[in-house]
Amino acid sequence: MKDRLGGLSGRIGLAMAGGRSPWGKPGGSGNSGGGGGDDGGDKPPSGDDAPRGPRNPWLPGGSSGEERPRRSASIEDIFKNRGPEGPRRSGGGGPGGPNFRMPRRAGGGSWLPLAVAAVVGVGLLLTMVHQVGAKEQGLVTTAGKYSRTLPPGLHMTGPWPIQSVEVADVTSIRSVAIPDGNEERLILTSDQNLVDLSYRVRWNIKDLAQFRFQLADPVETISEVAEAAMRAAVAEHKLDQVISGAGRAQIEERVRVRTQQVLDAYRAGVIIQGVDIAKADPPARVVEAFKDVSAAQQDADAEANKAEAYAQQVLARAQGDAAAFDRIYAEYKLAPEVTRRRMYYETMESVLGKTDKTIVETGNVTPYLPLPEIQRRSQQAQPPAPGAQ
């Protein structure tokens, strides 16, 4: 405000120095000398003249002869064209350069509404086009209510938020680990034993609409149903069958079938692809005792296998002897006398061949001749071979 007042005082001073009357009438240098002439000096306005006063410095400048109506200055006039950076000027002569203005249409209207409408239209068009992959399906909802399911391909729907599309993978195999982590999960077997069992359930989506809207938490439901089916299947087998792996394949198949039946009854919209048992161990608190029992069981199995092998050998030998006797009996029936004599000779040969006595039934020979003793004495009486030490 002080700057404005200082400028006003300067302008009044310049007007007075240039011979301009503060009452608005111009004064000339030619009429100022000696006070001569009709207009020898500035006179105050008479009653017939319009009231005049000092020129308003806030009005735009004009020619010296042009008179404009007087208007009092107001605070709005002072700050109307003034911004934080200084006085605003129309046109391009100011230090800030020309002001930017939006281009106008032929009729003088603004292009801004059309630009905003075009941006909104493109955005709505993008929400209407949906690309569904080869392994995916799209779920269309109208105002939050299920409308239809989109197969793979390019599809058009209503704009958002009237219609929205949720795309999900329905082909890839997913899995649920039970238990989730390294925690112990004990299950009771048919012989009243506990086994620490961990397994994995493989599944994928069959009906996307049912999977999305039928159950509150489909993954948690699959986990709970599979665990119930596993406990029922393990309760039908003994501990050795579960741990040794002899009954694992049967348990896995029963769990898969039972889980699928329950989920179909729930209309969960999933397919159980398989169940894989990852670990079947005794509880951690009885691991050492179970190892001792397992070692004893293995020793018992080894001894039982040895006894079974010996029994098989004895049985095979007995079967061979029986077959040989059957052949001899067949020959005996064909020639009883010859067969009897042959059997007698073979029997006596096998018995007497193990003795060191020789019996000769001839009258010219001594009934008992100790041939082995004579042979031993003759070997002792022979001199050693030359060069032998």
HELIX and SHEET records of a PDB file:
HELIX    1   1 LYS A    2  ALA A   17  1                                  16    
HELIX    2   2 GLY A   33  GLY A   35  5                                   3    
HELIX    3   3 ILE A   75  PHE A   79  1                                   5    
HELIX    4   4 LEU A  112  LEU A  126  1                                  15    
HELIX    5   5 LEU A  208  PHE A  213  1                                   6    
HELIX    6   6 PRO A  218  VAL A  234  1                                  17    
HELIX    7   7 LEU A  239  SER A  244  1                                   6    
HELIX    8   8 ARG A  248  TYR A  266  1                                  19    
HELIX    9   9 ALA A  284  VAL A  286  5                                   3    
HELIX   10  10 VAL A  287  LEU A  334  1                                  48    
HELIX   11  11 PRO A  336  LEU A  352  1                                  17    
HELIX   12  12 LEU A  371  ALA A  381  1                                  11    
SHEET    1   A 2 ARG A  82  GLY A  83  0                                        
SHEET    2   A 2 GLY A  86  PRO A  87 -1                                        
SHEET    1   B 2 VAL A 129  VAL A 132  0                                        
SHEET    2   B 2 GLY A 153  MET A 156 -1                                        
SHEET    1   C 3 LYS A 145  LEU A 150  0                                        
SHEET    2   C 3 GLU A 136  THR A 142 -1                                        
SHEET    3   C 3 GLN A 163  ASP A 169 -1                                        
SHEET    1   D 3 ARG A 174  ILE A 178  0                                        
SHEET    2   D 3 LEU A 194  ILE A 205 -1                                        
SHEET    3   D 3 LEU A 186  LEU A 188 -1                                        
SHEET    1   E 3 ARG A 174  ILE A 178  0                                        
SHEET    2   E 3 LEU A 194  ILE A 205 -1                                        
SHEET    3   E 3 VAL A 270  ASP A 281 -1                                        
END                                                                             
